[in-house]
Amino acid sequence: MKLKYLAVALTCLGASAALPASAQETLKIGALVTLSGPGAAWGIGMKNAGELAADQVNAKGGLEVGGKKYKVEIISYDDKYQANEAVTAGNRLVFEDKVQYLIGPTGSAPALAVQSLTEKNKIIILTLGFTPKLLGPDKTYTFRPPVTTGEVADPQIGWVVKKLGVKKVGGIFPNDETGQAMSKDLESAYRKAGADFAAKEYFERDRVDFVPLITRMMARGIDAIELDGNSPTTAGLIVKQSREMGFKGKIIRTGGPSTMDIVNVAGKAATEGMYVHTPLDASLASTKVYEDMYAAKYKTPMNGFSPVFYDATNMLFEAMRKAGTVTDTEKVRNELEKIKDYKGTLGTINWTGKASYGIDHQMDAPFFIAEVKDGNEVMVARCNSSGCQ
């Protein structure tokens, strides 16, 4: 009998010895982004950025933090670019999936809708919402990686108005937090540049027929249409329908990188000569590396927002390493705030924003103006907060 027990004990001992000293744990990161509908190009690019960052650390055996290695898992849900959908998905991610970090939400309305949930529960979010209401001294767990209309409008519009000589501009905006905030920023920037923002039209997000709105703007004698604030598909429809109606003026997109998506909807002929915002310098080696990595995995060109969320996710990983924890988000947040001169895919990155928002949670990165020629972006100006050249 004693021999039998000894044999069992030795067998158990051998089995336990075969196991690693500590099994690898999982770090869950939520991607609460738009995966369907007009804003899908942005949301998919954000989700894919997180997945690529996760792939890289997982390929090295996991993210090493505080003496442990974590397998990073991206859990994605579709917010459908709607506030109510974002709240439902946000609650699921926080209370069922137990995530403490979110990539997203994609738009201003969804981001504002979930912010009370994320701030109360100390969930760090990397959002694409452009409204200035998202950042503030009382919103310490919210970070915004992309530069917004508030950062780019004055220098970019100043250059465009001087270069193109536009006098009267019209804009079509979604009738929500995003559109209302952007229309104010743009009207102010065009006025400073010496142009009249002569016509503003608002629409519900699911609208696809813009002919009546374009007709009213053309009747005001506009010589340029501003597309900022519109999702890629919607912007493409506005361009297509404007050209079909015979609009011969300039078409400008001050923010929201989505040129290839607009070209796919409107066609090369309609988009020829557009002037667009882009965060990408195609000549930068680090940007090219990311672009190739993205294409290799997803077999499609990347959206211009994707690289900045890849950089932000890697900065989040770096903050976890420095904090020595993945569970204490207050410590991680503090370390994320301290990161300076980060060498990312877009160049050297820092946090800024205190002068505008009362907190340095707005990413500061270079941006550019491009002209669309034969369906492709051709860079025509390099910009920063002080101007474009």
C-alpha positions in Angstrom: 0.0 0.0 0.0 2.9 2.4 0.9 4.5 1.6 -2.4 1.2 2.5 -4.2 1.0 5.9 -2.5 4.7 6.5 -3.2 4.2 5.8 -6.9 1.2 8.2 -7.0 3.2 10.9 -5.2 6.1 10.6 -7.5 3.8 10.7 -10.6 2.2 14.0 -9.3 5.6 15.4 -8.5 6.8 14.7 -12.0 3.8 16.3 -13.5 4.1 19.4 -11.5 7.8 19.7 -12.3 6.9 19.6 -16.0 4.8 22.8 -15.6 6.4 26.3 -15.9 7.1 28.0 -12.6 4.2 30.4 -13.2 1.7 30.1 -16.1 1.5 33.0 -18.4 -1.3 35.4 -17.6 -3.5 37.3 -20.1 -3.8 41.1 -20.4 -7.1 42.0 -22.0 -7.4 45.3 -23.9 -10.8 46.3 -25.3 -11.3 47.8 -28.8 -14.6 49.7 -28.5 -14.6 51.0 -32.1 -16.8 51.4 -35.2 -16.6 48.2 -37.2 -19.7 48.7 -39.4 -21.4 51.7 -41.1 -19.9 55.0 -42.3 -17.1 55.2 -39.7 -15.9 51.6 -40.1 -12.6 52.6 -41.9 -11.5 54.5 -38.8 -12.6 51.9 -36.3 -11.1 49.0 -38.2 -7.8 50.8 -38.4 -7.8 51.4 -34.7 -8.6 47.8 -33.9 -5.9 46.6 -36.2 -3.4 48.9 -34.7 -4.0 47.3 -31.3 -3.8 43.8 -32.8 -0.5 44.6 -34.5 1.0 46.0 -31.3 -0.2 42.9 -29.4 1.2 40.6 -32.1 4.7 42.1 -31.6 4.9 41.7 -27.9 3.3 38.3 -28.0 5.9 37.2 -30.6 8.5 38.0 -28.0 6.9 35.7 -25.4 4.5 38.3 -24.0 4.5 41.7 -22.4 7.0 41.6 -19.5 5.7 43.7 -16.5 6.8 43.4 -12.9 8.6 40.1 -13.4 5.6 38.5 -15.2 4.9 37.9 -18.8 1.4 38.6 -20.2 -0.2 37.5 -23.4 -2.0 40.5 -24.8 -5.5 39.8 -26.1 -7.6 42.4 -28.0 -11.3 42.1 -27.4 -13.3 44.1 -30.0 -16.9 45.2 -30.1 -18.7 47.4 -32.6 -20.0 50.7 -31.3 -21.6 51.4 -34.7 -20.6 55.0 -34.3 -23.6 55.4 -31.9 -23.7 56.5 -28.3 -26.2 53.8 -27.1 -24.3 51.0 -28.7 -21.0 52.3 -27.2 -22.6 52.3 -23.7 -23.8 48.7 -24.1 -20.5 47.4 -25.4 -18.6 49.5 -22.8 -20.5 47.9 -19.9 -19.8 44.5 -21.3 -16.1 45.1 -21.7 -15.7 46.6 -18.2 -18.0 44.3 -16.2 -18.0 41.0 -18.1 -14.6 41.0 -19.9 -13.0 42.8 -17.0 -10.8 45.1 -19.2 -9.0 48.1 -17.7 -7.8 49.6 -21.0 -9.8 50.6 -24.1 -8.8 51.6 -27.6 -11.7 53.8 -28.6 -14.5 54.8 -28.8 -14.3 56.0 -32.4 -16.4 59.2 -32.3 -17.3 62.1 -30.0 -20.8 61.1 -29.1 -19.9 57.4 -28.3 -16.8 58.6 -26.3 -18.8 61.1 -24.2 -21.4 58.4 -23.6 -19.0 56.0 -22.0 -16.7 58.4 -20.3 -18.6 58.5 -17.0 -18.2 54.7 -16.9 -14.5 54.7 -17.7 -13.5 57.6 -15.5 -15.5 56.2 -12.5 -13.9 52.8 -12.9 -10.4 54.1 -13.7 -10.4 52.6 -17.2 -7.7 54.2 -19.4 -9.1 55.0 -22.9 -7.3 56.0 -26.1 -10.1 57.7 -28.0 -10.8 59.1 -31.4 -13.5 61.6 -30.2 -12.6 65.1 -31.5 -14.8 67.2 -29.2 -12.9 69.4 -26.7 -15.3 68.2 -24.0 -13.5 64.8 -23.8 -10.3 66.2 -22.2 -10.0 68.1 -18.9 -8.4 68.1 -15.5 -11.3 66.0 -14.2 -11.0 63.4 -16.9 -7.6 61.9 -16.0 -8.0 58.5 -17.6 -8.9 59.8 -21.1 -6.1 60.2 -23.6 -6.4 61.3 -27.3 -3.8 60.1 -29.7 -4.9 61.8 -33.0 -4.5 65.5 -33.5 -7.9 67.0 -33.9 -9.5 69.9 -35.8 -8.7 72.1 -32.8 -5.0 71.5 -33.3 -4.8 71.6 -37.1 -7.5 74.0 -38.2 -5.7 77.3 -37.9 -2.3 76.4 -39.5 -3.8 74.2 -42.2 -6.7 76.5 -43.2 -4.4 79.5 -43.2 -2.2 77.7 -45.7 -5.0 76.5 -47.9 -6.8 79.8 -48.1 -3.6 81.6 -49.0 -2.6 79.0 -51.5 -5.9 78.4 -53.2 -7.4 81.9 -52.8 -10.8 80.6 -51.7 -13.3 83.3 -50.5 -16.6 81.6 -49.7 -16.7 78.1 -48.1 -19.6 75.8 -47.4 -19.6 72.8 -45.0 -21.8 69.8 -44.4 -21.7 68.3 -40.9 -23.3 65.5 -39.0 -25.9 66.8 -36.5 -24.2 65.6 -33.4 -21.4 66.5 -31.0 -18.7 65.9 -33.6 -20.2 68.0 -36.3 -21.3 70.9 -34.1 -17.8 71.2 -32.4 -16.0 71.0 -35.7 -18.2 73.5 -37.5 -17.3 76.1 -34.8 -13.6 75.4 -35.0 -13.6 75.5 -38.8 -15.7 78.7 -39.1 -13.3 80.4 -36.7 -10.3 79.2 -38.6 -11.6 80.3 -42.0 -12.5 83.7 -40.6 -9.0 84.2 -39.2 -7.6 83.2 -42.6 -9.7 85.8 -44.4 -12.4 83.6 -45.9 -16.2 83.6 -45.3 -17.7 80.3 -44.0 -20.8 81.2 -45.9 -23.0 78.1 -45.6 -23.4 75.3 -43.0 -25.7 72.4 -43.4 -26.4 69.6 -40.8 -27.7 66.1 -41.4 -28.4 62.9 -39.5 -25.7 60.3 -39.7 -27.6 57.7 -41.7 -28.3 60.2 -44.6 -27.0 59.2 -48.1 -28.8 61.9 -50.3 -26.9 65.2 -50.0 -28.3 66.9 -53.1 -30.7 69.3 -51.3 -27.9 70.4 -48.9 -25.4 70.8 -51.7 -28.0 72.7 -53.8 -28.5 75.2 -51.0 -24.8 75.7 -50.5 -24.1 76.3 -54.2 -26.9 78.8 -54.3 -24.9 80.9 -51.8 -22.0 81.1 -54.3 -19.4 79.1 -52.5 -16.1 78.4 -54.1 -15.0 75.5 -51.8 -16.6 72.7 -49.8 -15.1 71.6 -46.5 -15.5 67.9 -45.6 -14.1 67.7 -42.1 -16.3 66.1 -39.6 -17.7 63.5 -42.0 -16.9 59.8 -41.9 -15.1 58.4 -44.9 -18.1 56.9 -46.7 -20.2 60.0 -46.1 -17.4 62.3 -47.3 -17.1 60.2 -50.5 -20.8 60.5 -51.2 -20.7 64.3 -50.7 -17.7 64.6 -53.2 -19.4 62.3 -55.7 -22.8 64.1 -55.6 -21.2 67.6 -55.6 -19.3 66.8 -58.8 -22.3 65.2 -60.4 -24.2 68.4 -59.7 -21.6 70.4 -61.5 -19.7 71.9 -58.6 -16.3 73.1 -60.0 -14.8 74.6 -56.9 -12.2 73.3 -54.5 -12.9 70.4 -52.1 -11.0 70.5 -48.8 -10.7 68.0 -45.9 -9.1 69.7 -43.0 -9.1 66.6 -40.7 -9.8 62.9 -40.6 -7.4 60.9 -42.8 -9.5 58.8 -45.1 -8.4 59.7 -48.7 -8.4 56.2 -50.1 -11.8 55.4 -48.7 -13.2 58.7 -50.2 -11.6 57.8 -53.6 -13.2 54.4 -53.5 -16.6 55.9 -53.0 -16.4 59.0 -55.2 -13.9 57.8 -57.9 -10.6 59.2 -59.0 -12.1 61.9 -61.4 -14.3 63.4 -58.6 -11.5 63.5 -56.1 -8.8 64.9 -58.4 -7.4 68.1 -56.9 -8.8 67.7 -53.4 -6.7 69.1 -50.6 -6.6 66.8 -47.6 -5.2 66.5 -44.1 -2.9 63.6 -43.6 -0.8 62.6 -40.5 1.6 60.5 -42.6 4.9 61.3 -44.1 5.3 58.5 -46.6 9.1 59.1 -46.8 9.6 58.4 -43.1 11.1 54.9 -42.8 9.2 54.0 -39.6 5.9 54.9 -41.3 6.8 52.7 -44.3 7.6 49.8 -41.9 4.2 50.0 -40.3 2.4 50.4 -43.6 4.0 47.3 -44.9 3.3 45.4 -41.7 -0.3 46.4 -41.9 -0.7 45.4 -45.5 1.0 42.0 -44.9 -1.5 41.0 -42.2 -4.7 42.6 -43.4 -4.2 42.6 -47.2 -5.5 46.1 -47.5 -4.1 49.7 -47.3 -4.2 51.2 -43.8 -6.3 54.1 -42.7 -4.3 57.1 -41.7 -5.5 57.0 -38.1 -4.1 53.5 -37.6 -0.4 54.4 -37.0 -1.1 56.8 -34.2 -3.1 54.2 -32.3 -0.3 51.7 -32.8 2.1 54.2 -31.3 -0.3 55.0 -28.4 -0.8 51.3 -27.7 2.9 50.8 -27.5 3.2 53.8 -25.3 0.6 52.2 -23.0 2.7 49.0 -22.9 5.8 51.1 -22.0 3.8 52.8 -19.2 2.9 49.4 -17.8 6.5 48.3 -17.8 7.6 51.5 -16.0 4.7 51.3 -13.5 5.5 47.6 -12.8 1.8 46.7 -12.9 -1.0 46.0 -15.4 -3.8 46.2 -12.7 -3.1 49.5 -11.0 -4.3 51.9 -13.7 -3.6 54.9 -11.6 0.1 54.1 -11.6 0.0 53.2 -15.4 -1.8 56.5 -16.1 0.9 58.5 -14.2 3.7 56.8 -16.2 1.8 57.3 -19.5 1.7 61.0 -18.8 5.4 61.1 -18.2 6.5 59.7 -21.5 8.4 62.2 -23.6 10.0 62.3 -27.0 8.7 58.8 -27.9 10.0 57.6 -31.2 7.0 56.2 -33.0 5.9 55.4 -36.5 5.0 59.0 -37.1 8.2 60.5 -35.7 8.8 62.0 -32.3 5.7 62.1 -30.1 4.8 64.0 -26.9 1.7 64.8 -24.8 0.4 68.3 -25.0 -2.9 70.1 -24.5 -2.8 71.8 -21.1 -3.2 75.3 -22.5 -6.4 74.2 -24.4 -7.9 71.5 -22.2 -6.2 71.9 -18.8 -4.4 68.6 -19.1 -1.6 67.2 -21.2 -3.5 64.2 -22.6 -3.6 65.3 -26.3 -0.9 63.8 -28.5 1.3 66.2 -30.3 2.5 64.9 -33.7 3.4 66.4 -37.0 0.8 66.6 -39.8 0.7 67.4 -43.5 -1.4 68.7 -46.4 -1.6 66.6 -49.5 -3.2 67.1 -52.9 -5.1 64.1 -54.4 -3.7 63.2 -57.8 -4.9 60.2 -59.7 -6.3 58.8 -56.5 -3.2 59.2 -54.4 -2.0 61.7 -51.9 0.9 63.9 -52.9 2.3 65.9 -50.0 2.4 69.7 -50.6 3.0 71.1 -47.1 4.5 70.1 -43.8 2.8 71.5 -40.7 2.9 71.9 -36.9 0.9 74.0 -34.5 2.6 77.2 -35.6 2.0 76.9 -39.3 2.5 75.0 -42.6 5.3 75.3 -45.1 
